[in-house]
């Protein structure tokens, strides 16, 4: 028997287990998945918890119940990966592997910013990228009477790059519904030059920020949080005051990647952008937030990666060349408040553009344009996540690689 080991039972790991188990002969391959946590979280739902849109039970389930029954599930801490010996050390046992899939994700690291985890942490400073942080912020917003709200990104890359913008838009809508928008100043602070990583999309989103009276501070490289004056301070001594700071701390790969010497400075693993094979070890594959590929760290991206990676692992096992197929495809709904949302579709080289999705001319979803349909699509994704995506069921009419059908591209003359 040969052993395929998956590290991490989040979105990516769960999908890979469920994709591969039906495709590998049971009398030839054992599949084992390891995760130290019992609970599987629907992380996109953390955005909605602070505004009481979702309940706690809607964003979590027991992880083991989501995994194929013929996959061995081990709930233990991963201590170290030893690629030279094809072994993984757990807290009290060692696993051998023939093929390893690393799906250990990423986590916030607030301790990386001076003063962030200080006297105001979880009192006037919150995150919503963790379950605990989103709940604490929910409790704060229920009683908050207004003031200066600052939504802040520490540095890129982060999980779901549009989520901070969505939070700012939803906060605007939330306070309007409560009849207290005039008591809240909202400032969006980003290390980027614009509102988003892609220029075309950034222009559209900057317009929405202005329309909703949300001030943007760009190119802000934070140095520290001053807990005494309640200000965030950058390296040029720019100071932005806050009464309530909602921050997205530095995102880093899991500590086991650092302990194993497999990652970069942020513990993300150097990975082939198109095959998802580790650049350092041919029998190690990486998926989702654990990679260093220049694609969004989002569930939709992991879903598209999983389809290509499944094919490539089967090819690797059979001794065939890998597909250089994954194109960085991302498909993201952006909540803009007032029961509307944008939809963007892009990849490594193609920016989000206007058009229709998934069918040309028909849609029914509009790209780069607010609509109620897009909002419904965002909310429907939770059902799709639990009932299709995690189970490895393809989403109808949504291809793993970006389709150019239905999209409107601005054709610029070639400059000679």
C-alpha positions as CSV (number, residue, x, y, z in Angstrom):
1,X,0.0,0.0,0.0
2,X,1.1,3.5,-0.8
3,X,0.3,6.6,1.3
4,X,-1.1,9.9,0.3
5,X,-1.1,12.4,3.2
6,X,-3.0,15.7,3.2
7,X,-2.0,18.3,5.8
8,X,-4.9,20.5,6.7
9,X,-8.6,19.8,6.7
10,X,-9.8,23.3,5.8
11,X,-11.4,24.2,2.4
12,X,-8.4,23.0,0.3
13,X,-7.6,19.8,2.2
14,X,-11.2,18.7,2.4
15,X,-11.8,19.2,-1.3
16,X,-8.6,17.2,-2.2
17,X,-9.6,14.3,0.1
18,X,-13.0,14.1,-1.5
19,X,-11.7,14.6,-5.0
20,X,-9.0,11.9,-4.8
21,X,-10.6,9.1,-2.7
22,X,-13.0,8.0,-5.5
23,X,-10.2,8.1,-8.1
24,X,-7.5,6.1,-6.3
25,X,-7.8,2.3,-5.8
26,X,-8.5,1.5,-2.2
27,X,-6.3,-1.6,-2.3
28,X,-3.3,0.5,-3.6
29,X,-3.6,3.9,-1.8
30,X,-4.3,4.9,1.8
31,X,-5.4,8.5,2.1
32,X,-4.9,10.3,5.4
33,X,-5.8,13.8,6.3
34,X,-4.4,15.6,9.4
35,X,-5.8,18.6,11.2
36,X,-5.4,19.6,14.9
37,X,-8.9,21.3,15.0
38,X,-12.3,19.6,15.3
39,X,-14.3,22.4,13.7
40,X,-14.4,23.4,10.0
41,X,-15.4,27.0,9.5
42,X,-17.0,28.7,6.5
43,X,-14.6,31.5,6.5
44,X,-16.4,33.8,4.0
45,X,-19.2,33.9,6.6
46,X,-16.9,35.7,9.1
47,X,-17.6,38.9,7.1
48,X,-21.3,38.7,8.0
49,X,-21.0,37.7,11.7
50,X,-20.2,41.2,12.9
51,X,-23.4,42.6,11.3
52,X,-25.7,39.8,12.7
53,X,-26.4,38.6,9.1
54,X,-25.2,35.1,9.9
55,X,-25.5,33.1,13.1
56,X,-22.7,31.2,14.6
57,X,-24.2,27.8,13.6
58,X,-24.3,28.9,9.9
59,X,-20.5,29.2,9.7
60,X,-19.2,26.0,11.4
61,X,-19.5,22.2,11.2
62,X,-17.6,19.2,12.5
63,X,-14.7,18.7,10.1
64,X,-14.6,14.9,10.1
65,X,-18.2,14.7,8.9
66,X,-17.2,16.6,5.7
67,X,-14.5,14.1,4.8
68,X,-15.0,11.0,2.6
69,X,-15.6,8.0,4.9
70,X,-12.8,6.0,3.3
71,X,-10.2,8.7,4.2
72,X,-8.4,8.3,7.6
73,X,-8.9,11.4,9.7
74,X,-6.3,12.3,12.3
75,X,-7.0,15.2,14.7
76,X,-3.5,16.0,16.0
77,X,-1.0,18.8,15.8
78,X,1.5,18.6,12.9
79,X,5.0,19.2,14.4
80,X,7.3,19.0,11.3
81,X,7.5,17.9,7.7
82,X,10.8,16.0,6.8
83,X,10.8,15.9,3.0
84,X,14.2,14.2,2.8
85,X,12.7,11.2,4.5
86,X,9.2,11.5,3.2
87,X,7.8,11.7,6.8
88,X,5.5,14.0,8.8
89,X,6.0,14.2,12.5
90,X,2.8,14.6,14.5
91,X,2.6,15.3,18.2
92,X,2.9,11.6,19.2
93,X,3.4,9.6,15.9
94,X,5.1,9.8,12.5
95,X,3.5,9.3,9.2
96,X,5.2,8.1,6.0
97,X,4.1,9.4,2.7
98,X,4.6,8.7,-1.0
99,X,2.7,11.9,-2.0
100,X,2.1,14.8,0.3
101,X,-0.4,17.6,-0.2
102,X,0.1,20.7,1.9
103,X,-3.1,22.6,2.6
104,X,-2.2,24.2,5.9
105,X,-3.7,27.6,4.9
106,X,-2.8,31.0,6.4
107,X,-3.4,32.7,9.7
108,X,-3.4,36.2,11.0
109,X,-0.3,37.3,12.9
110,X,-1.2,40.5,14.8
111,X,1.9,40.2,16.9
112,X,3.9,41.2,13.8
113,X,2.8,44.8,14.2
114,X,4.0,46.8,17.2
115,X,1.2,47.8,19.6
116,X,-1.6,45.9,17.7
117,X,-2.0,43.3,20.5
118,X,-1.9,45.9,23.3
119,X,-4.4,47.2,25.9
120,X,-7.0,48.0,23.2
121,X,-7.0,44.6,21.5
122,X,-10.5,43.1,21.5
123,X,-11.7,46.4,23.2
124,X,-11.4,49.0,20.5
125,X,-9.2,47.0,18.1
126,X,-10.7,44.0,16.3
127,X,-10.2,41.6,13.5
128,X,-12.9,39.7,11.6
129,X,-10.6,37.1,9.9
130,X,-11.0,34.7,12.9
131,X,-14.2,33.2,14.3
132,X,-13.4,34.6,17.7
133,X,-12.5,38.1,16.3
134,X,-15.7,38.3,14.3
135,X,-17.9,37.4,17.3
136,X,-16.1,39.9,19.5
137,X,-16.6,42.6,16.8
138,X,-20.3,41.7,16.6
139,X,-20.7,42.3,20.3
140,X,-18.9,45.6,20.0
141,X,-21.0,46.9,17.1
142,X,-24.2,46.0,18.9
143,X,-23.4,48.6,21.5
144,X,-21.1,51.1,19.7
145,X,-22.5,54.6,19.6
146,X,-20.3,56.0,16.8
147,X,-17.1,57.9,16.2
148,X,-14.1,57.2,13.9
149,X,-14.2,53.8,12.3
150,X,-11.0,52.8,10.6
151,X,-10.8,49.7,8.4
152,X,-7.2,48.8,7.9
153,X,-5.0,46.4,5.9
154,X,-1.6,45.8,7.4
155,X,0.2,44.3,4.3
156,X,-0.5,42.0,1.3
157,X,-1.1,39.2,0.6
158,X,-4.2,38.5,2.7
159,X,-7.0,36.0,2.5
160,X,-9.8,37.3,0.2
161,X,-8.3,40.7,-0.8
162,X,-11.8,42.2,-1.3
163,X,-13.1,41.3,2.2
164,X,-11.8,44.6,3.9
165,X,-13.6,46.6,1.2
166,X,-16.7,44.6,1.7
167,X,-16.5,45.2,5.4
168,X,-16.4,49.0,4.8
169,X,-19.3,48.9,2.4
170,X,-21.4,46.7,4.8
171,X,-20.6,49.0,7.7
172,X,-21.9,51.9,5.7
173,X,-25.1,50.0,5.1
174,X,-25.3,48.7,8.7
175,X,-25.1,52.2,10.2
176,X,-27.5,53.7,7.8
177,X,-30.1,51.0,8.7
178,X,-29.5,51.8,12.4
179,X,-30.1,55.5,11.7
180,X,-26.6,56.5,12.9
181,X,-24.5,56.9,9.7
182,X,-24.1,60.6,10.5
183,X,-22.4,59.7,13.7
184,X,-19.8,57.5,12.0
185,X,-16.7,58.6,10.0
186,X,-15.4,55.6,8.0
187,X,-11.8,55.6,6.7
188,X,-10.4,52.8,4.6
189,X,-6.6,52.4,5.0
190,X,-4.6,50.3,2.6
191,X,-0.9,49.7,1.8
192,X,-1.9,49.7,-1.9
193,X,-1.9,52.6,-4.2
194,X,-5.6,52.0,-5.0
195,X,-8.6,50.3,-3.5
196,X,-7.7,46.9,-5.0
197,X,-4.8,44.9,-6.4
198,X,-6.1,45.2,-10.0
199,X,-6.2,48.7,-11.5
200,X,-9.5,48.4,-13.5
201,X,-11.4,47.0,-10.5
202,X,-9.7,49.5,-8.2
203,X,-11.2,52.4,-10.2
204,X,-14.7,51.0,-9.9
205,X,-14.3,50.3,-6.2
206,X,-12.8,53.8,-5.5
207,X,-15.9,55.3,-7.0
208,X,-18.1,53.3,-4.6
209,X,-16.0,54.4,-1.7
210,X,-16.5,58.0,-2.7
211,X,-20.2,57.5,-3.3
212,X,-20.7,56.1,0.2
213,X,-18.6,58.8,1.8
214,X,-15.9,56.5,2.9
215,X,-12.5,58.2,2.9
216,X,-9.5,56.2,1.6
217,X,-5.9,56.5,2.8
218,X,-3.6,54.7,0.4
219,X,0.1,53.8,0.4
220,X,-0.1,53.4,4.2
221,X,2.7,51.2,5.5
222,X,2.0,50.8,9.2
223,X,4.8,51.0,11.7
224,X,2.8,50.8,15.0
225,X,-0.5,51.2,16.8
226,X,-0.3,53.9,19.4
227,X,-2.7,52.7,22.1
228,X,-2.4,55.9,24.2
229,X,-3.4,58.3,21.4
230,X,-5.6,55.7,19.6
231,X,-3.8,56.2,16.2
232,X,-2.2,54.0,13.6
233,X,1.2,55.3,12.5
234,X,3.1,54.7,9.3
235,X,6.8,54.9,8.6
236,X,6.5,58.5,7.4
237,X,4.8,59.4,10.7
238,X,1.4,59.7,9.1
239,X,-1.2,59.3,11.9
240,X,-4.8,58.2,11.5
241,X,-6.9,58.5,14.6
242,X,-9.6,55.9,15.4
243,X,-12.3,55.2,18.0
244,X,-12.8,51.7,16.5
245,X,-10.1,50.0,14.5
246,X,-11.0,47.0,12.4
247,X,-7.7,45.6,11.1
248,X,-6.6,42.8,8.9
249,X,-3.2,41.9,10.4
250,X,-0.3,40.4,8.6
251,X,-1.3,37.0,7.1
252,X,1.3,34.2,7.3
253,X,1.5,30.5,6.5
254,X,1.3,28.0,9.3
255,X,4.1,27.7,11.8
256,X,4.8,24.1,10.7
257,X,6.1,25.4,7.4
258,X,8.6,27.6,9.2
259,X,9.7,24.7,11.5
260,X,10.1,22.5,8.4
261,X,12.1,25.1,6.5
262,X,9.8,24.9,3.5
263,X,8.5,28.5,3.2
264,X,9.5,32.1,2.4
265,X,9.6,35.0,4.9
266,X,5.8,34.7,5.4
267,X,5.8,30.9,5.6
268,X,4.2,30.5,2.1
269,X,5.6,27.6,0.1
270,X,7.4,28.3,-3.3
271,X,5.0,26.5,-5.7
272,X,4.8,26.2,-9.5
273,X,2.2,28.7,-10.5
274,X,0.6,26.4,-13.1
275,X,1.1,22.8,-11.8
276,X,0.9,23.5,-8.0
277,X,3.9,21.2,-7.5
278,X,6.4,22.3,-4.8
279,X,9.5,23.8,-6.5
280,X,11.7,22.0,-4.0
281,X,10.3,18.5,-3.8
282,X,8.5,16.7,-6.7
283,X,6.3,14.5,-4.5
284,X,5.0,17.5,-2.5
285,X,2.0,19.5,-3.9
286,X,0.6,22.7,-2.4
287,X,-2.8,24.2,-2.6
288,X,-4.8,27.2,-1.4
289,X,-3.5,29.8,1.0
290,X,-0.4,27.7,1.8
291,X,1.1,28.5,-1.7
292,X,3.1,31.6,-2.7
293,X,1.4,31.8,-6.2
294,X,0.3,35.3,-7.1
295,X,-3.4,34.4,-7.1
296,X,-6.0,35.6,-4.6
297,X,-6.1,33.5,-1.4
298,X,-9.8,32.7,-1.6
299,X,-12.1,29.7,-1.6
300,X,-13.0,30.1,-5.3
301,X,-9.4,30.0,-6.2
302,X,-8.8,26.9,-4.1
303,X,-11.8,25.3,-5.8
304,X,-10.3,25.9,-9.2
305,X,-6.8,24.8,-8.0
306,X,-8.3,21.5,-6.6
307,X,-9.6,20.5,-10.0
308,X,-6.2,20.9,-11.7
309,X,-4.3,19.5,-8.8
310,X,-6.4,16.4,-8.7
311,X,-5.5,15.7,-12.4
312,X,-1.9,16.4,-11.8
313,X,-1.5,14.1,-8.8
314,X,-3.1,11.3,-10.9
315,X,-0.6,12.1,-13.7
316,X,2.3,12.2,-11.2
317,X,1.3,8.8,-9.8
318,X,1.1,7.3,-13.3
319,X,4.5,8.8,-14.3
320,X,3.1,11.3,-16.9
321,X,4.1,15.0,-17.3
322,X,2.0,17.4,-15.2
323,X,-0.5,19.8,-16.7
324,X,0.7,23.4,-16.7
325,X,-2.9,24.4,-16.5
326,X,-3.9,26.6,-13.5
327,X,-4.2,30.2,-14.7
328,X,-4.8,32.0,-11.4
329,X,-8.6,32.0,-12.0
330,X,-10.5,33.9,-9.3
331,X,-14.2,34.5,-9.2
332,X,-15.3,36.8,-6.3
333,X,-18.5,38.5,-5.2
334,X,-18.0,41.8,-3.6
335,X,-20.7,42.9,-1.2
336,X,-21.4,46.6,-1.6
337,X,-24.2,47.0,0.9
338,X,-27.9,47.7,0.5
339,X,-28.4,44.1,-0.7
340,X,-26.2,44.6,-3.7
341,X,-22.9,43.1,-4.9
342,X,-20.3,43.2,-7.6
343,X,-18.9,40.2,-9.3
344,X,-15.3,40.0,-10.6
345,X,-13.7,37.3,-12.7
346,X,-9.9,37.4,-13.4
347,X,-6.7,35.4,-13.5
348,X,-2.9,35.9,-13.3
349,X,-2.7,38.1,-16.4
350,X,-6.3,39.3,-17.1
351,X,-7.9,42.1,-15.0
352,X,-11.6,42.1,-14.0
353,X,-13.7,43.5,-16.9
354,X,-17.3,44.3,-17.6
355,X,-19.6,41.7,-19.1
356,X,-22.0,38.9,-18.3
357,X,-21.4,35.7,-16.3
358,X,-21.6,32.7,-16.7
359,X,-23.3,32.9,-20.0
360,X,-22.4,35.5,-22.7
361,X,-25.1,38.1,-23.3
362,X,-27.5,36.3,-21.0
363,X,-25.7,36.4,-17.6
364,X,-27.7,36.5,-15.5
365,X,-24.9,37.9,-13.4
366,X,-23.2,41.2,-14.3
367,X,-19.5,41.7,-14.0
368,X,-18.0,44.8,-12.4
369,X,-21.6,46.2,-11.8
370,X,-23.7,46.3,-8.7
371,X,-26.9,44.2,-8.7
372,X,-29.3,42.4,-6.5
373,X,-28.6,39.1,-8.4
374,X,-24.9,39.3,-7.4
375,X,-25.9,39.8,-3.8
376,X,-28.1,36.7,-4.0
377,X,-25.2,34.8,-5.6
378,X,-22.9,35.8,-2.7
379,X,-25.4,34.5,-0.1
380,X,-26.1,31.3,-2.2
381,X,-22.4,30.5,-2.2
382,X,-22.7,29.3,1.5
383,X,-25.0,26.5,0.4
384,X,-22.8,25.7,-2.6
385,X,-19.8,25.6,-0.3
386,X,-21.2,23.0,2.1
387,X,-23.1,20.9,-0.4
388,X,-21.0,21.0,-3.6
389,X,-17.6,22.7,-3.3
390,X,-16.3,20.7,-0.3
391,X,-17.6,17.5,-1.7
392,X,-15.7,17.9,-4.9
393,X,-18.8,18.4,-7.1
394,X,-18.2,20.7,-10.1
395,X,-20.1,23.9,-10.1
396,X,-22.2,23.9,-13.3
397,X,-21.1,26.3,-16.0
398,X,-18.1,27.6,-14.1
399,X,-14.9,26.4,-15.6
400,X,-11.6,25.9,-13.7
401,X,-9.8,28.3,-16.1
402,X,-11.0,31.8,-16.8
403,X,-13.5,31.9,-19.8
404,X,-13.4,35.0,-22.0
405,X,-17.0,34.5,-23.2
406,X,-19.3,37.3,-22.3
407,X,-16.5,39.7,-21.3
408,X,-16.0,43.1,-22.7
409,X,-12.3,44.0,-23.1
410,X,-10.9,47.4,-23.8
411,X,-8.7,47.0,-26.9
412,X,-5.9,49.5,-26.8
413,X,-3.8,50.2,-29.9
414,X,-0.3,48.8,-29.9
415,X,2.3,51.5,-29.3
416,X,5.3,51.2,-31.6
